[in-house]
Amino acid sequence: MHVVIMGCGRVGSSLAAALERLGHSVAVIDKDVQAFRRLGQDFHGSQVVGTGFDRTVLIKAGIERAGAFAAVSSGDNSNIISARVARETFGVEHVVARIYDHKRAEVYERLGIPTVATVPWTTDRFLRTLLPDGVASAWREPSGKVAVLQLPVHESWAGKRVSALEEATSCRVAFMMRFGTPVLPNAKTVVQADDVIYVAALSGTVSDITNAAAQPPEEDH
C-alpha cells in the first residue's frame, strides 16, 4: 500500500520508517526541506516539499494511488485541512490527523476524520506505566470526557448483580471478559470470580470509582 505522510517531525519520520519496514511505499511531505534529514539514509520513499493541503503537492506525493494518509505536522489546522482534502477530494480510505487541542477532537471526529489527541493519549500511556494494572483507561473518546477502564473489584462482588456494582460505583459496566470470552451484561448479569470488568466513566471520577469498587458490597446488594 502507498501511504502519504504530511509532516516530517519525530512522529512523521518514525512512522515513515516503520511503514517502510512493513513493506509499504511511503511519501513524506514537509514545507521545510531540512526536516527530511530525520528520515535517514535508509529511507527509499519520496520526499516532497510543500504543504499537505496543496493539491499539486499531494498529487506529486502520489495521493491518487494512496491507501492511507497521515497528517502529523505541528499544526492542528494544517493537519485537519490536509486530512479533509485527502478524504474528501481524493477519496483516500484510511485517514488520520494528529491534534494537540483535545477539545476540538470531537468536532473533527464528527467531520469523519479519525484523530489522535496527543495530550490525552500520552497521559494514558504514562498512567499505564505508572499505575497498577487495571487503573489506566483502555479507551478514551476524542474529547477526553469519557474513558473505558478495567476496574478491579473486591472479591466479595462475586455473586452480586452488575446493576448493584454500577449503583455502588456510579459508573456503567461496558463489558466483561469471562474465561477469555466477552460478555455484554444486562440487568440480571451476575459478577463471577475472575471476571475482568470494564466500565465507562467520566474523566475525573476514576479515583472515586476505583475506591468504591475496592470495598465489599453493602448487605442489601
N, CA, C and O of each residue as an XYZ file, in Angstrom:
884
protein
N       0.841     -1.199      0.000
C       0.000      0.000      0.000
C       0.875      1.247      0.000
O       1.945      1.275      0.609
N       0.404      2.270     -0.689
C       1.114      3.545     -0.699
C       0.526      4.441      0.381
O      -0.692      4.586      0.484
N       1.404      5.044      1.188
C       0.982      5.900      2.286
C       1.635      7.263      2.137
O       2.836      7.364      1.885
N       0.832      8.313      2.295
C       1.348      9.678      2.259
C       1.310     10.240      3.679
O       0.290     10.163      4.364
N       2.437     10.806      4.108
C       2.551     11.378      5.446
C       2.818     12.864      5.317
O       3.738     13.269      4.606
N       2.035     13.674      5.987
C       2.257     15.121      5.999
C       2.884     15.497      7.333
O       2.251     15.388      8.383
N       4.137     15.941      7.278
C       4.873     16.291      8.492
C       6.039     15.350      8.705
O       5.861     14.143      8.864
N       7.240     15.917      8.705
C       8.437     15.089      8.874
C       9.153     15.441     10.172
O      10.372     15.611     10.203
N       8.375     15.546     11.232
C       8.967     15.714     12.554
C       9.349     14.358     13.105
O       9.565     13.411     12.349
N       9.432     14.264     14.419
C       9.814     12.988     15.028
C       8.777     11.906     14.773
O       9.124     10.758     14.497
N       7.497     12.276     14.865
C       6.441     11.292     14.641
C       6.377     10.888     13.175
O       6.339      9.700     12.854
N       6.367     11.868     12.294
C       6.268     11.573     10.875
C       7.420     10.726     10.361
O       7.204      9.768      9.619
N       8.637     11.069     10.746
C       9.799     10.308     10.279
C       9.794      8.893     10.857
O      10.147      7.936     10.167
N       9.397      8.763     12.115
C       9.333      7.438     12.730
C       8.258      6.584     12.074
O       8.459      5.393     11.835
N       7.119      7.197     11.786
C       6.039      6.481     11.113
C       6.458      6.045      9.718
O       6.148      4.932      9.294
N       7.154      6.908      9.009
C       7.621      6.573      7.660
C       8.563      5.380      7.688
O       8.446      4.471      6.866
N       9.489      5.382      8.624
C      10.440      4.277      8.733
C       9.724      2.975      9.075
O      10.043      1.921      8.525
N       8.756      3.053      9.985
C       8.020      1.853     10.388
C       7.220      1.277      9.219
O       7.171      0.061      9.034
N       6.598      2.151      8.439
C       5.820      1.694      7.296
C       6.706      1.042      6.234
O       6.328      0.039      5.629
N       7.875      1.617      6.018
C       8.801      1.009      5.050
C       9.260     -0.365      5.509
O       9.387     -1.286      4.701
N       9.507     -0.503      6.804
C       9.918     -1.811      7.325
C       8.842     -2.865      7.098
O       9.135     -4.053      6.961
N       7.595     -2.413      7.062
C       6.475     -3.332      6.836
C       6.202     -3.568      5.353
O       5.272     -4.289      4.991
N       7.016     -2.959      4.507
C       6.912     -3.211      3.077
C       6.024     -2.263      2.296
O       5.728     -2.523      1.130
N       5.596     -1.181      2.900
C       4.743     -0.213      2.210
C       5.585      0.859      1.522
O       6.701      1.151      1.950
N       5.045      1.439      0.458
C       5.717      2.580     -0.165
C       5.236      3.842      0.552
O       4.075      3.934      0.950
N       6.138      4.811      0.712
C       5.839      5.988      1.522
C       6.305      7.254      0.819
O       7.362      7.289      0.190
N       5.480      8.298      0.944
C       5.875      9.635      0.512
C       5.664     10.575      1.693
O       4.621     10.545      2.346
N       6.659     11.404      1.956
C       6.592     12.323      3.090
C       6.583     13.755      2.569
O       7.392     14.130      1.720
N       5.648     14.547      3.097
C       5.524     15.953      2.721
C       5.933     16.833      3.892
O       5.527     16.592      5.028
N       6.742     17.859      3.613
C       7.072     18.853      4.640
C       7.497     20.137      3.927
O       8.133     20.096      2.874
N       7.142     21.258      4.511
C       7.485     22.539      3.891
C       8.923     22.941      4.171
O       9.440     23.863      3.539
N       9.579     22.265      5.108
C      10.975     22.545      5.444
C      11.851     21.418      4.910
O      11.798     20.293      5.408
N      12.645     21.719      3.908
C      13.474     20.685      3.287
C      14.460     20.075      4.271
O      14.849     18.917      4.117
N      14.869     20.834      5.277
C      15.815     20.320      6.264
C      15.199     19.217      7.130
O      15.919     18.410      7.719
N      13.869     19.185      7.204
C      13.200     18.183      8.039
C      13.425     16.766      7.540
O      13.365     15.810      8.313
N      13.684     16.632      6.238
C      13.859     15.302      5.662
C      15.126     14.603      6.167
O      15.296     13.402      5.954
N      16.006     15.342      6.827
C      17.201     14.726      7.392
C      16.847     13.664      8.423
O      17.599     12.714      8.642
N      15.677     13.841      9.058
C      15.250     12.876     10.079
C      14.958     11.502      9.489
O      14.927     10.509     10.216
N      14.744     11.439      8.187
C      14.410     10.160      7.567
C      15.598      9.212      7.487
O      15.424      7.994      7.451
N      16.800      9.767      7.458
C      17.994      8.931      7.401
C      18.294      8.423      6.002
O      17.486      8.571      5.086
N      19.447      7.830      5.852
C      19.897      7.368      4.543
C      19.195      6.103      4.079
O      19.225      5.784      2.890
N      18.569      5.383      4.986
C      17.914      4.123      4.628
C      16.506      4.324      4.065
O      15.868      3.369      3.620
N      16.029      5.564      4.086
C      14.680      5.813      3.582
C      14.686      5.836      2.058
O      15.505      6.518      1.442
N      13.755      5.076      1.449
C      13.727      4.952     -0.009
C      12.469      5.584     -0.629
O      12.268      5.513     -1.841
N      11.645      6.187      0.195
C      10.417      6.771     -0.328
C      10.623      8.145     -0.921
O      11.753      8.596     -1.109
N       9.510      8.808     -1.214
C       9.543     10.142     -1.828
C       9.576     11.230     -0.764
O       8.976     11.097      0.303
N      10.283     12.299     -1.073
C      10.338     13.470     -0.206
C       9.818     14.659     -1.013
O      10.419     15.062     -2.009
N       8.699     15.207     -0.565
C       8.034     16.258     -1.329
C       7.972     17.529     -0.492
O       7.446     17.519      0.621
N       8.498     18.601     -1.015
C       8.499     19.870     -0.300
C       7.202     20.620     -0.596
O       6.839     20.805     -1.758
N       6.509     21.049      0.448
C       5.268     21.791      0.273
C       4.333     21.581      1.446
O       4.717     21.012      2.468
N       3.097     22.049      1.289
C       2.096     21.888      2.332
C       1.163     20.733      1.990
O       0.906     20.450      0.820
N       0.668     20.082      3.014
C      -0.121     18.878      2.811
C      -1.532     19.090      2.326
O      -2.239     18.117      2.067
N      -1.976     20.352      2.190
C      -3.315     20.589      1.642
C      -3.261     21.213      0.249
O      -4.286     21.631     -0.289
N      -2.069     21.272     -0.328
C      -1.893     21.763     -1.689
C      -2.112     20.592     -2.650
O      -1.396     19.593     -2.579
N      -3.091     20.706     -3.544
C      -3.421     19.611     -4.457
C      -2.223     19.163     -5.286
O      -1.992     17.967     -5.463
N      -1.462     20.134     -5.792
C      -0.311     19.799     -6.625
C       0.718     19.013     -5.829
O       1.287     18.043     -6.330
N       0.958     19.425     -4.602
C       1.916     18.736     -3.743
C       1.429     17.326     -3.433
O       2.204     16.371     -3.483
N       0.153     17.198     -3.115
C      -0.406     15.883     -2.804
C      -0.322     14.934     -4.003
O       0.018     13.761     -3.850
N      -0.630     15.441     -5.176
C      -0.553     14.601     -6.379
C       0.882     14.157     -6.625
O       1.123     13.011     -7.003
N       1.834     15.061     -6.413
C       3.244     14.706     -6.569
C       3.651     13.623     -5.581
O       4.527     12.807     -5.868
N       3.011     13.621     -4.418
C       3.320     12.615     -3.397
C       2.605     11.289     -3.653
O       2.813     10.318     -2.925
N       1.770     11.251     -4.677
C       1.091     10.003     -5.025
C      -0.230      9.794     -4.317
O      -0.647      8.657     -4.096
N      -0.895     10.887     -3.957
C      -2.145     10.771     -3.214
C      -3.221     10.028     -3.998
O      -4.094      9.394     -3.404
N      -3.165     10.100     -5.320
C      -4.201      9.483     -6.148
C      -4.166      7.960     -6.093
O      -5.160      7.308     -6.413
N      -3.042      7.392     -5.694
C      -2.955      5.934     -5.554
C      -2.762      5.507     -4.099
O      -2.530      4.332     -3.812
N      -2.859      6.467     -3.192
C      -2.611      6.172     -1.780
C      -3.790      5.450     -1.143
O      -4.954      5.729     -1.430
N      -3.444      4.514     -0.269
C      -4.474      3.826      0.501
C      -4.630      4.415      1.881
O      -5.589      4.110      2.590
N      -3.672      5.276      2.273
C      -3.723      5.876      3.609
C      -3.015      7.219      3.607
O      -2.100      7.457      2.819
N      -3.457      8.095      4.507
C      -2.862      9.421      4.648
C      -2.811      9.770      6.124
O      -3.803      9.620      6.837
N      -1.652     10.237      6.587
C      -1.485     10.641      7.980
C      -1.003     12.076      8.038
O       0.017     12.417      7.438
N      -1.733     12.922      8.759
C      -1.345     14.319      8.936
C      -0.786     14.479     10.339
O      -1.535     14.473     11.315
N       0.522     14.622     10.439
C       1.174     14.638     11.757
C       2.125     15.823     11.901
O       3.157     15.713     12.563
N       1.784     16.951     11.288
C       2.621     18.135     11.435
C       2.382     18.749     12.810
O       1.626     18.201     13.612
N       3.011     19.864     13.081
C       2.880     20.508     14.401
C       1.678     21.438     14.486
O       1.442     22.036     15.536
N       0.908     21.573     13.398
C      -0.229     22.486     13.397
C      -1.561     21.773     13.291
O      -1.786     21.026     12.338
N      -2.453     21.986     14.252
C      -3.767     21.349     14.231
C      -4.551     21.697     12.977
O      -5.115     20.816     12.329
N      -4.589     22.980     12.632
C      -5.365     23.402     11.473
C      -4.841     22.787     10.181
O      -5.617     22.323      9.346
N      -3.525     22.787     10.024
C      -2.930     22.190      8.823
C      -3.249     20.706      8.742
O      -3.537     20.182      7.666
N      -3.195     20.034      9.883
C      -3.457     18.594      9.896
C      -4.892     18.274      9.500
O      -5.132     17.381      8.687
N      -5.834     18.995     10.071
C      -7.227     18.670      9.786
C      -7.619     19.067      8.374
O      -8.400     18.363      7.734
N      -7.087     20.203      7.863
C      -7.387     20.601      6.487
C      -6.807     19.587      5.510
O      -7.473     19.185      4.556
N      -5.571     19.178      5.749
C      -4.925     18.199      4.877
C      -5.673     16.870      4.889
O      -5.855     16.235      3.851
N      -6.102     16.463      6.080
C      -6.828     15.199      6.192
C      -8.158     15.255      5.447
O      -8.559     14.285      4.805
N      -8.839     16.401      5.537
C     -10.109     16.531      4.833
C      -9.919     16.543      3.315
O     -10.731     15.975      2.584
N      -8.859     17.182      2.843
C      -8.580     17.183      1.409
C      -8.300     15.756      0.933
O      -8.796     15.332     -0.111
N      -7.501     15.024      1.708
C      -7.179     13.645      1.330
C      -8.438     12.783      1.273
O      -8.608     11.975      0.359
N      -9.317     12.964      2.258
C     -10.537     12.156      2.321
C     -11.576     12.607      1.305
O     -12.100     11.795      0.542
N     -11.873     13.903      1.295
C     -13.000     14.398      0.511
C     -12.679     14.655     -0.949
O     -13.532     14.464     -1.817
N     -11.453     15.090     -1.229
C     -11.090     15.394     -2.615
C     -10.529     14.183     -3.344
O     -10.848     13.943     -4.508
N      -9.693     13.424     -2.649
C      -9.024     12.302     -3.317
C      -9.572     10.938     -2.899
O      -9.157      9.916     -3.445
N     -10.491     10.906     -1.946
C     -11.142      9.657     -1.586
C     -10.244      8.622     -0.930
O     -10.473      7.421     -1.073
N      -9.220      9.079     -0.210
C      -8.337      8.137      0.487
C      -9.129      7.448      1.598
O      -9.807      8.105      2.387
N      -9.037      6.139      1.649
C      -9.883      5.369      2.575
C      -9.475      5.535      4.033
O     -10.325      5.750      4.898
N      -8.185      5.436      4.307
C      -7.703      5.483      5.694
C      -6.978      6.808      5.935
O      -5.890      7.038      5.408
N      -7.595      7.667      6.735
C      -7.046      8.992      7.007
C      -7.045      9.242      8.509
O      -8.016      8.923      9.194
N      -5.968      9.808      9.019
C      -5.909     10.148     10.436
C      -5.143     11.449     10.603
O      -4.202     11.729      9.860
N      -5.557     12.250     11.597
C      -4.894     13.530     11.868
C      -4.508     13.600     13.338
O      -5.293     13.236     14.214
N      -3.296     14.069     13.599
C      -2.872     14.302     14.976
C      -3.263     15.717     15.371
O      -3.089     16.655     14.592
N      -3.797     15.874     16.592
C      -4.122     17.207     17.079
C      -3.596     17.369     18.499
O      -3.410     16.390     19.223
N      -3.363     18.604     18.882
C      -2.901     18.909     20.234
C      -4.049     19.389     21.119
O      -4.052     19.143     22.325
N      -5.021     20.074     20.519
C      -6.155     20.607     21.278
C      -7.244     19.542     21.354
O      -8.047     19.404     20.430
N      -7.274     18.780     22.465
C      -8.208     17.670     22.572
C      -9.662     18.136     22.608
O     -10.569     17.350     22.337
N      -9.892     19.411     22.940
C     -11.259     19.917     22.983
C     -11.874     19.995     21.584
O     -13.096     20.006     21.430
N     -11.021     20.048     20.582
C     -11.513     20.131     19.208
C     -11.630     18.757     18.557
O     -12.156     18.635     17.451
N     -11.146     17.733     19.230
C     -11.130     16.394     18.643
C     -12.530     15.908     18.304
O     -12.747     15.302     17.255
N     -13.473     16.174     19.188
C     -14.842     15.717     18.960
C     -15.419     16.337     17.695
O     -16.137     15.673     16.947
N     -15.112     17.591     17.455
C     -15.593     18.266     16.244
C     -15.016     17.595     15.008
O     -15.729     17.348     14.036
N     -13.733     17.305     15.050
C     -13.080     16.676     13.902
C     -13.645     15.294     13.637
O     -13.836     14.908     12.484
N     -13.915     14.538     14.711
C     -14.479     13.208     14.551
C     -15.838     13.281     13.859
O     -16.174     12.410     13.056
N     -16.615     14.308     14.164
C     -17.921     14.465     13.524
C     -17.790     14.733     12.039
O     -18.711     14.457     11.270
N     -16.655     15.266     11.635
C     -16.394     15.514     10.215
C     -15.935     14.250      9.510
O     -15.697     14.256      8.302
N     -15.813     13.174     10.260
C     -15.417     11.902      9.676
C     -13.927     11.691      9.590
O     -13.464     10.822      8.851
N     -13.158     12.480     10.341
C     -11.701     12.345     10.325
C     -11.236     11.772     11.665
O     -11.302     12.471     12.677
N     -10.774     10.534     11.701
C     -10.227      9.988     12.941
C      -9.042     10.827     13.405
O      -8.216     11.247     12.594
N      -8.960     11.070     14.707
C      -7.879     11.893     15.235
C      -7.144     11.179     16.355
O      -7.689     10.292     17.013
N      -5.898     11.581     16.558
C      -5.120     11.157     17.711
C      -4.836     12.407     18.523
O      -4.020     13.239     18.125
N      -5.508     12.544     19.661
C      -5.306     13.702     20.525
C      -4.058     13.452     21.359
O      -4.071     12.618     22.264
N      -2.997     14.160     21.064
C      -1.675     13.865     21.606
C      -1.623     13.877     23.130
O      -1.072     12.960     23.738
N      -2.193     14.905     23.747
C      -2.077     15.024     25.202
C      -2.812     13.907     25.940
O      -2.200     13.247     26.780
N      -4.122     13.657     25.662
C      -4.795     12.557     26.357
C      -4.153     11.205     26.099
O      -4.053     10.386     27.013
N      -3.710     10.953     24.856
C      -3.097      9.670     24.532
C      -1.808      9.479     25.315
O      -1.572      8.414     25.885
N      -0.969     10.521     25.341
C       0.292     10.431     26.074
C       0.043     10.266     27.565
O       0.735      9.497     28.231
N      -0.944     10.984     28.090
C      -1.284     10.848     29.500
C      -1.680      9.419     29.834
O      -1.234      8.868     30.841
N      -2.515      8.815     28.997
C      -2.929      7.441     29.236
C      -1.741      6.487     29.212
O      -1.669      5.565     30.025
N      -0.810      6.702     28.285
C       0.362      5.827     28.217
C       1.197      5.928     29.491
O       1.694      4.918     29.988
N       1.352      7.134     30.019
C       2.077      7.301     31.273
C       1.336      6.615     32.415
O       1.958      5.963     33.253
N       0.015      6.756     32.454
C      -0.757      6.127     33.514
C      -0.627      4.613     33.476
O      -0.532      3.966     34.519
N      -0.623      4.049     32.270
C      -0.473      2.600     32.142
C       0.857      2.121     32.722
O       0.955      1.008     33.240
N       1.869      2.967     32.628
C       3.190      2.603     33.131
C       3.320      2.857     34.628
O       3.942      2.075     35.346
N       2.735      3.945     35.090
C       2.928      4.366     36.476
C       2.001      3.684     37.472
O       2.397      3.420     38.607
N       0.753      3.392     37.051
C      -0.240      2.907     37.992
C      -0.419      1.401     37.913
O      -0.018      0.781     36.928
N      -1.017      0.804     38.939
C      -1.261     -0.641     38.923
C      -2.141     -1.034     37.756
O      -2.885     -0.214     37.217
N      -2.048     -2.313     37.367
C      -2.854     -2.814     36.255
C      -4.331     -2.556     36.509
O      -4.827     -2.706     37.625
N      -5.021     -2.164     35.440
C      -6.450     -2.001     35.536
C      -6.911     -0.613     35.916
O      -8.114     -0.351     35.891
N      -6.011      0.290     36.266
C      -6.432      1.617     36.689
C      -6.462      2.592     35.510
O      -7.374      3.413     35.420
N      -5.491      2.517     34.616
C      -5.445      3.438     33.482
C      -6.532      3.095     32.470
O      -6.971      1.948     32.391
N      -6.963      4.080     31.705
C      -8.036      3.861     30.749
C      -7.562      3.009     29.581
O      -6.431      3.139     29.114
N      -8.460      2.122     29.113
C      -8.180      1.307     27.938
C      -8.594      2.015     26.667
O      -8.097      1.712     25.582
N      -9.526      2.978     26.808
C     -10.008      3.751     25.657
C     -10.529      5.082     26.163
O     -11.080      5.167     27.260
N     -10.354      6.113     25.365
C     -10.868      7.434     25.721
C     -11.476      8.059     24.478
O     -10.868      8.042     23.408
N     -12.687      8.616     24.618
C     -13.320      9.238     23.451
C     -12.594     10.554     23.148
O     -11.904     11.092     24.015
N     -12.746     11.076     21.919
C     -11.899     12.173     21.450
C     -11.828     13.394     22.347
O     -10.759     13.989     22.481
N     -12.946     13.793     22.973
C     -12.905     14.993     23.803
C     -12.215     14.758     25.134
O     -11.892     15.714     25.839
N     -11.982     13.497     25.489
C     -11.328     13.178     26.746
C     -12.261     13.175     27.941
O     -11.799     13.054     29.076
N     -13.577     13.307     27.717
C     -14.524     13.401     28.834
C     -14.939     12.035     29.370
O     -15.279     11.908     30.547
N     -14.914     11.019     28.522
C     -15.336      9.681     28.924
C     -14.230      8.686     28.634
O     -13.594      8.741     27.582
N     -14.004      7.779     29.567
C     -12.971      6.763     29.388
C     -13.539      5.393     29.728
O     -14.452      5.275     30.545
N     -12.996      4.370     29.102
C     -13.296      2.988     29.457
C     -12.064      2.412     30.131
O     -10.968      2.474     29.573
N     -12.228      1.854     31.321
C     -11.095      1.325     32.060
C     -11.421     -0.014     32.676
O     -12.576     -0.323     32.966
N     -10.382     -0.801     32.870
C     -10.534     -2.072     33.573
C     -10.650     -1.769     35.060
O      -9.824     -1.046     35.618
N     -11.669     -2.319     35.697
C     -11.966     -1.972     37.090
C     -11.759     -3.173     38.010
O     -12.548     -4.117     37.983
N     -10.696     -3.141     38.830
C     -10.534     -4.204     39.837
C     -11.609     -4.053     40.910
O     -11.866     -2.943     41.377
N     -12.232     -5.149     41.300
C     -13.291     -5.088     42.304
C     -12.959     -6.006     43.483
O     -12.195     -6.962     43.350
N     -13.549     -5.696     44.631
C     -13.380     -6.531     45.820
C     -13.923     -7.924     45.532
O     -14.931     -8.070     44.840
N     -13.259     -8.947     46.059
C     -13.645    -10.326     45.778
C     -15.085    -10.628     46.200
O     -15.709    -11.552     45.677
N     -15.608     -9.846     47.147
C     -16.969    -10.085     47.630
C     -18.036     -9.724     46.606
O     -19.207    -10.049     46.802
N     -17.657     -9.058     45.515
C     -18.628     -8.728     44.484
C     -19.023     -9.957     43.682
O     -20.044     -9.929     42.995
N     -18.264    -11.016     43.743
C     -18.643    -12.260     43.059
C     -19.979    -12.735     43.617
O     -20.142    -12.847     44.832
N     -20.930    -13.011     42.737
C     -22.259    -13.430     43.145
C     -23.255    -12.292     43.222
O     -24.448    -12.523     43.418
N     -22.771    -11.046     43.069
C     -23.648     -9.881     43.095
C     -23.966     -9.447     41.665
O     -23.202     -9.708     40.736
N     -25.100     -8.785     41.511
C     -25.504     -8.334     40.183
C     -24.661     -7.142     39.717
O     -24.201     -6.322     40.512
N     -24.485     -7.086     38.421
C     -23.754     -5.967     37.818
C     -24.453     -4.651     38.133
O     -23.794     -3.636     38.363
N     -25.767     -4.661     38.145
C     -26.516     -3.439     38.423
C     -26.196     -2.885     39.811
O     -26.185     -1.669     40.000
N     -25.937     -3.757     40.776
C     -25.570     -3.310     42.118
C     -24.188     -2.669     42.119
O     -23.953     -1.687     42.823
N     -23.272     -3.228     41.326
C     -21.933     -2.657     41.209
C     -22.005     -1.281     40.570
O     -21.318     -0.358     41.006
N     -22.832     -1.133     39.537
C     -22.987      0.166     38.891
C     -23.535      1.204     39.860
O     -23.089      2.351     39.873
N     -24.507      0.792     40.673
C     -25.100      1.721     41.631
C     -24.087      2.146     42.687
O     -24.044      3.311     43.083
N     -23.275      1.197     43.139
C     -22.313      1.489     44.198
C     -21.159      2.350     43.720
O     -20.589      3.115     44.498
N     -20.808      2.232     42.444
C     -19.642      2.934     41.920
C     -19.999      4.146     41.061
O     -19.121      4.933     40.706
N     -21.269      4.298     40.728
C     -21.728      5.410     39.875
C     -21.051      5.412     38.512
O     -20.657      6.460     38.002
N     -20.924      4.232     37.934
C     -20.384      4.124     36.580
C     -21.206      3.096     35.829
O     -22.143      2.522     36.385
N     -20.869      2.859     34.582
C     -21.586      1.902     33.748
C     -20.648      0.768     33.327
O     -19.575      1.014     32.777
N     -21.059     -0.471     33.589
C     -20.261     -1.612     33.150
C     -20.455     -1.770     31.648
O     -21.559     -2.051     31.181
N     -19.389     -1.589     30.906
C     -19.465     -1.652     29.440
C     -19.461     -3.092     28.940
O     -20.284     -3.475     28.109
N     -18.520     -3.888     29.459
C     -18.451     -5.311     29.105
C     -17.542     -6.017     30.099
O     -16.838     -5.381     30.884
N     -17.571     -7.351     30.051
C     -16.722     -8.157     30.923
C     -16.061     -9.246     30.092
O     -16.603     -9.694     29.082
N     -14.896     -9.656     30.533
C     -14.224    -10.802     29.927
C     -14.338    -11.963     30.920
O     -13.870    -11.873     32.055
N     -14.955    -13.034     30.478
C     -15.181    -14.206     31.332
C     -14.572    -15.429     30.659
O     -15.070    -15.898     29.636
N     -13.495    -15.940     31.240
C     -12.763    -17.079     30.666
C     -12.352    -16.799     29.221
O     -12.396    -17.677     28.359
N     -11.948    -15.539     28.985
C     -11.467    -15.163     27.663
C     -12.547    -14.818     26.667
O     -12.251    -14.514     25.511
N     -13.819    -14.860     27.103
C     -14.941    -14.565     26.215
C     -15.612    -13.265     26.641
O     -15.910    -13.094     27.823
N     -15.861    -12.339     25.708
C     -16.525    -11.085     26.081
C     -17.993    -11.304     26.429
O     -18.682    -12.097     25.788
N     -18.454    -10.604     27.436
C     -19.849    -10.690     27.878
C     -20.426     -9.279     27.950
O     -19.849     -8.401     28.590
N     -21.570     -9.061     27.289
C     -22.282     -7.793     27.402
C     -23.341     -7.967     28.478
O     -24.300     -8.709     28.272
N     -23.195     -7.301     29.626
C     -24.090     -7.548     30.756
C     -25.463     -6.921     30.559
O     -25.615     -5.953     29.814
N     -26.457     -7.480     31.233
C     -27.784     -6.883     31.312
C     -28.168     -6.769     32.775
O     -27.335     -6.996     33.652
N     -29.404     -6.423     33.046
C     -29.835     -6.166     34.425
C     -29.727     -7.403     35.319
O     -29.630     -7.280     36.540
N     -29.743     -8.586     34.718
C     -29.712     -9.811     35.507
C     -28.321    -10.446     35.596
O     -28.140    -11.442     36.297
N     -27.344     -9.879     34.895
C     -26.000    -10.463     34.892
C     -25.386    -10.407     36.282
O     -25.476     -9.392     36.974
N     -24.762    -11.508     36.680
C     -24.127    -11.625     37.993
C     -22.621    -11.694     37.821
O     -22.124    -12.405     36.948
N     -21.899    -10.967     38.643
C     -20.437    -10.988     38.617
C     -19.944    -12.348     39.107
O     -20.417    -12.863     40.120
N     -18.995    -12.915     38.381
C     -18.383    -14.167     38.787
C     -16.924    -13.944     39.160
O     -16.295    -12.983     38.716
N     -16.401    -14.840     39.975
C     -14.994    -14.751     40.349
C     -14.131    -14.807     39.088
O     -14.406    -15.579     38.170
N     -13.101    -13.992     39.057
C     -12.143    -13.924     37.942
C     -12.691    -13.195     36.718
O     -12.027    -13.158     35.682
N     -13.886    -12.615     36.813
C     -14.346    -11.752     35.715
C     -13.431    -10.534     35.609
O     -13.021     -9.965     36.621
N     -13.116    -10.138     34.374
C     -12.383     -8.895     34.136
C     -13.417     -7.876     33.682
O     -14.031     -8.026     32.625
N     -13.602     -6.843     34.485
C     -14.706     -5.910     34.282
C     -14.195     -4.584     33.717
O     -13.249     -3.995     34.241
N     -14.832     -4.128     32.644
C     -14.500     -2.843     32.048
C     -15.693     -1.908     32.207
O     -16.826     -2.279     31.899
N     -15.438     -0.708     32.682
C     -16.518      0.248     32.920
C     -16.283      1.537     32.145
O     -15.145      1.901     31.850
N     -17.375      2.220     31.819
C     -17.317      3.547     31.212
C     -17.527      4.569     32.318
O     -18.462      4.461     33.111
N     -16.645      5.563     32.361
C     -16.702      6.538     33.448
C     -16.337      7.926     32.933
O     -15.609      8.064     31.950
N     -16.846      8.940     33.601
C     -16.466     10.311     33.284
C     -15.065     10.589     33.800
O     -14.703     10.152     34.893
N     -14.282     11.308     33.023
C     -12.946     11.693     33.465
C     -13.057     12.523     34.739
O     -13.945     13.367     34.868
N     -12.154     12.277     35.669
C     -12.177     12.977     36.936
C     -12.858     12.197     38.041
O     -12.807     12.581     39.209
N     -13.509     11.078     37.658
C     -14.199     10.268     38.662
C     -13.530      8.919     38.889
O     -14.008      8.110     39.684
N     -12.421      8.677     38.190
C     -11.792      7.354     38.227
C     -11.363      6.966     39.635
O     -11.569      5.825     40.047
N     -10.775      7.890     40.375
C     -10.312      7.576     41.725
C     -11.476      7.170     42.627
O     -11.378      6.194     43.371
N     -12.581      7.920     42.560
C     -13.747      7.594     43.372
C     -14.321      6.230     42.994
O     -14.730      5.455     43.858
N     -14.344      5.955     41.710
C     -14.899      4.680     41.238
C     -14.045      3.504     41.690
O     -14.572      2.507     42.185
N     -12.728      3.615     41.522
C     -11.847      2.512     41.913
C     -11.863      2.298     43.424
O     -11.775      1.163     43.892
N     -11.973      3.379     44.183
C     -12.050      3.236     45.639
C     -13.341      2.543     46.057
O     -13.334      1.700     46.955
N     -14.459      2.899     45.402
C     -15.738      2.276     45.725
C     -15.746      0.794     45.356
O     -16.280     -0.031     46.097
N     -15.152      0.459     44.209
C     -15.131     -0.939     43.766
C     -14.236     -1.805     44.634
O     -14.415     -3.021     44.706
N     -13.271     -1.175     45.293
C     -12.354     -1.926     46.161
C     -12.996     -2.307     47.497
O     -12.450     -3.108     48.256
N     -14.166     -1.719     47.769
C     -14.883     -2.025     49.011
C     -15.859     -3.171     48.800
O     -16.378     -3.326     47.695
N     -16.129     -3.984     49.824
C     -17.135     -5.049     49.680
C     -18.516     -4.438     49.512
O     -18.757     -3.334     50.001
N     -19.424     -5.119     48.838
C     -20.773     -4.593     48.639
C     -21.547     -4.518     49.941
O     -21.297     -5.293     50.864
N     -22.496     -3.579     50.018
C     -23.348     -3.495     51.187
C     -24.287     -4.706     51.212
O     -24.571     -5.309     50.177
N     -24.748     -5.039     52.385
C     -25.531     -6.251     52.563
C     -26.798     -6.282     51.731
O     -27.216     -7.346     51.276
N     -27.423     -5.111     51.524
C     -28.670     -5.113     50.774
C     -28.484     -5.258     49.285
O     -29.453     -5.347     48.531
N     -27.178     -5.282     48.844
C     -26.913     -5.545     47.433
C     -26.826     -7.045     47.184
O     -26.608     -7.471     46.050
